[in-house]
């Protein structure tokens, strides 16, 4: 069964270098996680048990991860989607009229938000289960 990878199909050396630059950035923090890009990438690699050869271009099935509804996997996928969106943001600064870059940027940003919501809701439901219920 095939799936949409939400990433460029053709990988050039320039794309790999830019992807590595985004993933290795220890200073950039872009979301409420408070984690740097490097920390997000390391966490995503750990969650998906990926090897050191994994890149932003590696295959990841967003739909299956979202459908399986596992907070840990959704957290890791949110980091990948965020890093990919940053990658496309950088490409769009070089080529603002590129429709493919724009579409992939938006798709990855949407998946980032969906995964963050799913992970947060799972965390919230676990916390809510532990809260004492007071009768009225």
PyMOL commands that set and color helices and strands:
alter all, ss='L'
color gray80, all
select helices_A, chain A and resi 13-23+37-47+62-68+71-94+99-130
alter helices_A, ss='H'
color red, helices_A
deselect
rebuild
show_as cartoon
